[in-house]
Amino acid sequence: MLGIFLSKPILDSICRLVLTRIIDFIQEKGMEYPRVKTRAITIFSVLKQFNIYLILILGFLLFSYFINVLYFALIILAGLAFLVQNVLQDFVKTYFILAEDQYGLGDIVQIGEVSGTVERISLRNSQLRTVCGDLFIVSHSSFDKITNFTHGQSGIKVFIDVAYSTDLDLAITVINQVVEDMQQDEVWSKYEIQSDMKGVDNFGDNSITIFLVLKTKLSEQWTVVREYRRRLKLAFDQQGISIPFPQRSIWFENKLTMVDSSMKNSQNNDQALIRESGQES
């Protein structure tokens, strides 16, 4: 029992030491690996939980060996493994998440319909904190598709609708000019904004869509695009470029009949008001 209690901090210290040495080795060799610290922190948090299961299993086997029931203990473990297949699937999926660096602590990801910041990764699930503060716990074996918004580079698509009567060359010039103004701004230049103008993307029912991609620092794309849309609206207003909205035209078959009937109704109402006023006087 004393060995079991002491082995947990010893194993944690060994894992921390090994990961620290790996980070130091990569930095000394000058290797470009920007996510090495994120991966190390994520792996260490999972290894601390793995050490608990490892110590409990080894302690159970050692105890069974000392009392000469090791064979029965192995049978019990095999039976438990069969009963908790879903848990083992979570463990295997956790291994692939860490080995392939699908996401780590602090990343902004979307799993299924849930998106948020990864606060915790365990052997069985991941905890995502949404913008509103809600906490979602997602089992690792319950999803197959992951979108990582903060892995490698950070960008966002911007679809800008303009009216059919708009001078497209002028609109594209204004769109690019707003990006240049933000790049030269003292506050927004630190976000390292880059634009990639794709051009005219679609002819819609009420508008023409211009496609733009904004690239910036990791996890800052939403902050940048909000400010960009605000500035773009002001620039469009100055240049007289309208952002269209759906409109509907209603046609009546008998226009004159409806106009005559409405005029008669208004005249009847006026005569009724005159009679009422005369009676009161």
C-alpha positions as CSV (number, residue, x, y, z in Angstrom):
1,M,0.0,0.0,0.0
2,L,2.9,2.4,0.7
3,G,4.4,1.6,-2.7
4,I,1.1,2.4,-4.4
5,F,0.7,5.7,-2.6
6,L,4.3,6.8,-3.4
7,S,4.4,5.6,-7.0
8,K,1.8,8.2,-8.2
9,P,3.9,11.3,-7.5
10,I,7.0,9.4,-8.7
11,L,5.4,8.6,-12.0
12,D,4.1,12.1,-12.4
13,S,7.5,13.5,-11.8
14,I,9.1,11.1,-14.4
15,C,6.5,12.2,-17.0
16,R,7.1,15.8,-16.3
17,L,10.9,15.4,-16.5
18,V,10.7,13.5,-19.8
19,L,8.4,16.0,-21.4
20,T,10.5,18.9,-20.2
21,R,13.6,17.3,-21.7
22,I,11.8,16.8,-25.0
23,I,10.9,20.5,-25.1
24,D,14.4,21.6,-24.3
25,F,15.8,19.3,-27.0
26,I,13.5,20.7,-29.6
27,Q,14.4,24.3,-28.7
28,E,18.1,23.6,-28.6
29,K,18.0,22.0,-32.1
30,G,16.1,25.0,-33.4
31,M,13.3,22.9,-34.7
32,E,10.1,24.8,-35.7
33,Y,7.3,23.2,-33.8
34,P,5.0,26.0,-32.4
35,R,2.6,23.5,-30.8
36,V,5.2,21.6,-28.8
37,K,4.3,23.3,-25.4
38,T,0.5,22.9,-26.0
39,R,1.0,19.2,-26.8
40,A,3.3,18.7,-23.8
41,I,0.8,20.2,-21.4
42,T,-2.1,18.2,-22.9
43,I,-0.2,14.9,-22.8
44,F,1.0,15.5,-19.2
45,S,-2.6,16.2,-18.0
46,V,-3.8,12.9,-19.6
47,L,-0.8,10.9,-18.3
48,K,-1.5,12.0,-14.7
49,Q,-4.9,10.3,-15.1
50,F,-3.4,7.3,-16.8
51,N,-1.0,6.8,-14.0
52,I,-3.9,6.4,-11.6
53,Y,-5.4,3.5,-13.6
54,L,-2.0,2.0,-14.1
55,I,-1.1,2.0,-10.4
56,L,-4.5,0.6,-9.4
57,I,-4.2,-2.3,-11.9
58,L,-0.6,-3.1,-11.0
59,G,-1.4,-2.8,-7.3
60,F,-4.4,-5.2,-7.7
61,L,-2.2,-7.7,-9.6
62,L,0.6,-7.5,-7.0
63,F,-1.8,-8.0,-4.2
64,S,-3.4,-11.0,-6.0
65,Y,0.1,-12.5,-6.6
66,F,1.0,-12.3,-2.9
67,I,-2.2,-14.1,-1.9
68,N,-1.8,-16.7,-4.7
69,V,-5.0,-15.7,-6.7
70,L,-3.3,-14.1,-9.7
71,Y,-5.0,-16.4,-12.2
72,F,-8.5,-15.4,-10.8
73,A,-7.5,-11.7,-10.8
74,L,-6.6,-11.9,-14.5
75,I,-9.9,-13.5,-15.2
76,I,-11.7,-10.7,-13.3
77,L,-9.8,-8.0,-15.3
78,A,-10.7,-9.7,-18.6
79,G,-14.3,-9.8,-17.6
80,L,-14.3,-6.2,-16.6
81,A,-12.6,-5.3,-19.9
82,F,-15.4,-7.1,-21.8
83,L,-18.1,-5.2,-19.8
84,V,-16.6,-1.8,-20.2
85,Q,-15.9,-1.9,-23.9
86,N,-17.2,1.7,-24.4
87,V,-14.6,2.9,-21.8
88,L,-11.8,1.1,-23.7
89,Q,-13.0,2.7,-26.9
90,D,-12.7,6.1,-25.2
91,F,-9.2,5.3,-24.1
92,V,-8.1,4.2,-27.6
93,K,-9.7,7.4,-29.2
94,T,-7.8,9.5,-26.6
95,Y,-4.5,7.9,-27.7
96,F,-5.2,8.9,-31.4
97,I,-6.2,12.5,-30.3
98,L,-2.9,12.9,-28.6
99,A,-0.7,11.1,-31.1
100,E,-2.2,12.9,-34.1
101,D,-2.4,16.3,-32.3
102,Q,-6.0,16.7,-33.3
103,Y,-6.5,19.3,-30.6
104,G,-5.1,20.3,-27.2
105,L,-5.8,22.4,-24.1
106,G,-6.8,25.9,-25.0
107,D,-7.7,25.2,-28.6
108,I,-11.0,26.4,-30.0
109,V,-12.7,23.4,-31.7
110,Q,-16.1,22.2,-33.0
111,I,-17.2,18.7,-32.2
112,G,-20.5,17.9,-33.9
113,E,-22.8,20.8,-33.2
114,V,-20.8,22.0,-30.1
115,S,-18.0,24.5,-30.4
116,G,-15.9,26.1,-27.6
117,T,-12.5,26.2,-25.9
118,V,-11.0,23.0,-24.7
119,E,-10.6,23.2,-20.9
120,R,-9.9,19.6,-20.0
121,I,-9.0,16.4,-21.8
122,S,-9.3,13.1,-19.8
123,L,-9.0,9.5,-20.8
124,R,-12.7,9.3,-21.6
125,N,-14.0,12.8,-22.6
126,S,-13.2,16.4,-23.4
127,Q,-14.8,19.5,-21.8
128,L,-15.6,22.4,-24.0
129,R,-16.5,25.9,-22.7
130,T,-18.7,27.9,-25.1
131,V,-18.6,31.7,-25.5
132,C,-21.7,32.0,-23.3
133,G,-20.0,30.0,-20.5
134,D,-21.8,26.7,-20.9
135,L,-19.7,23.6,-20.3
136,F,-20.2,20.6,-22.7
137,I,-18.7,17.2,-21.9
138,V,-18.2,15.1,-25.0
139,S,-17.2,11.5,-24.9
140,H,-14.3,10.6,-27.2
141,S,-16.0,7.6,-28.8
142,S,-19.1,9.6,-29.7
143,F,-17.7,11.7,-32.6
144,D,-15.7,11.2,-35.8
145,K,-15.3,14.8,-37.1
146,I,-13.4,17.6,-35.4
147,T,-12.8,21.1,-36.6
148,N,-9.9,22.9,-35.0
149,F,-10.0,26.7,-35.5
150,T,-6.6,27.3,-33.8
151,H,-4.3,24.8,-35.4
152,G,-1.5,26.1,-37.7
153,Q,-3.2,29.2,-39.0
154,S,-6.3,31.2,-38.3
155,G,-8.7,32.5,-40.9
156,I,-12.3,33.2,-41.5
157,K,-14.5,33.5,-44.6
158,V,-16.3,36.7,-45.3
159,F,-19.2,36.8,-47.8
160,I,-20.1,40.3,-48.8
161,D,-23.4,41.0,-50.7
162,V,-23.8,44.0,-52.9
163,A,-26.6,45.1,-55.2
164,Y,-26.7,44.2,-58.9
165,S,-26.3,47.9,-59.8
166,T,-23.0,48.2,-57.9
167,D,-19.7,48.8,-59.7
168,L,-17.9,45.6,-58.7
169,D,-14.5,47.0,-59.3
170,L,-15.3,49.9,-56.9
171,A,-16.7,47.5,-54.3
172,I,-13.6,45.3,-54.4
173,T,-11.4,48.3,-54.1
174,V,-13.3,49.5,-51.0
175,I,-13.2,46.0,-49.5
176,N,-9.4,45.8,-49.9
177,Q,-8.9,49.4,-48.7
178,V,-10.7,48.6,-45.4
179,V,-8.2,45.8,-44.9
180,E,-5.3,48.1,-45.6
181,D,-6.6,50.7,-43.1
182,M,-6.8,48.0,-40.4
183,Q,-3.3,46.9,-41.2
184,Q,-2.0,50.4,-40.8
185,D,-4.0,51.1,-37.6
186,E,-1.9,51.2,-34.5
187,V,-4.3,49.0,-32.5
188,W,-5.2,46.4,-35.2
189,S,-1.8,46.1,-36.7
190,K,-0.8,43.7,-33.9
191,Y,-3.3,41.2,-35.1
192,E,-1.2,40.6,-38.3
193,I,-4.2,40.8,-40.6
194,Q,-3.8,39.4,-44.1
195,S,-6.4,39.3,-46.8
196,D,-7.0,37.0,-49.7
197,M,-9.5,38.4,-52.2
198,K,-11.2,35.5,-54.0
199,G,-13.5,37.7,-56.2
200,V,-17.1,37.4,-57.2
201,D,-18.4,34.2,-55.7
202,N,-22.1,34.0,-56.5
203,F,-25.1,35.6,-58.3
204,G,-28.0,35.4,-55.8
205,D,-31.6,36.3,-56.1
206,N,-31.2,39.8,-54.7
207,S,-27.4,40.4,-54.7
208,I,-23.9,39.6,-56.0
209,T,-21.6,37.9,-53.4
210,I,-18.0,38.8,-53.1
211,F,-15.8,36.3,-51.3
212,L,-12.9,37.4,-49.0
213,V,-10.7,35.4,-46.6
214,L,-9.2,37.2,-43.6
215,K,-6.2,35.6,-41.9
216,T,-4.9,36.7,-38.6
217,K,-3.4,35.4,-35.3
218,L,-4.6,32.2,-33.8
219,S,-8.1,32.5,-32.2
220,E,-8.3,36.2,-33.1
221,Q,-10.3,35.8,-36.4
222,W,-13.7,36.5,-34.8
223,T,-12.5,39.7,-33.1
224,V,-11.0,40.9,-36.4
225,V,-14.0,40.1,-38.6
226,R,-16.4,42.0,-36.3
227,E,-14.3,45.2,-36.5
228,Y,-13.9,44.7,-40.3
229,R,-17.6,44.4,-40.9
230,R,-18.2,47.6,-38.9
231,R,-15.6,49.5,-40.9
232,L,-16.9,48.1,-44.2
233,K,-20.4,49.2,-43.5
234,L,-19.2,52.8,-42.9
235,A,-17.0,52.7,-46.1
236,F,-19.9,51.4,-48.2
237,D,-22.1,54.2,-46.9
238,Q,-19.5,56.8,-47.9
239,Q,-19.2,55.4,-51.4
240,G,-23.0,54.9,-51.8
241,I,-22.7,51.1,-52.1
242,S,-25.9,49.5,-50.9
243,I,-26.1,46.1,-49.1
244,P,-29.3,44.6,-50.5
245,F,-32.0,42.8,-48.6
246,P,-34.8,40.6,-49.9
247,Q,-37.7,42.5,-51.4
248,R,-41.1,41.3,-52.6
249,S,-43.5,42.9,-55.1
250,I,-47.3,42.2,-54.8
251,W,-49.4,42.5,-58.0
252,F,-53.2,42.9,-57.9
253,E,-55.3,41.9,-60.9
254,N,-58.1,44.5,-60.5
255,K,-56.3,47.7,-59.5
256,L,-59.0,50.2,-60.6
257,T,-61.7,48.3,-58.9
258,M,-59.9,48.2,-55.6
259,V,-59.0,51.9,-55.9
260,D,-62.7,52.8,-56.7
261,S,-64.0,50.7,-53.8
262,S,-61.5,52.2,-51.4
263,M,-62.4,55.7,-52.5
264,K,-66.1,55.0,-52.0
265,N,-65.5,53.6,-48.6
266,S,-63.5,56.7,-47.6
267,Q,-66.3,59.0,-49.0
268,N,-69.0,57.1,-47.0
269,N,-66.9,57.4,-43.9
270,D,-66.5,61.1,-44.4
271,Q,-70.3,61.6,-44.9
272,A,-70.9,59.5,-41.7
273,L,-68.6,61.7,-39.8
274,I,-70.3,64.9,-41.1
275,R,-73.7,63.6,-40.0
276,E,-72.4,62.7,-36.6
277,S,-70.9,66.2,-36.1
278,G,-74.1,67.9,-37.3
279,Q,-76.2,65.9,-34.8
280,E,-73.9,66.8,-32.0
281,S,-74.0,70.5,-32.9
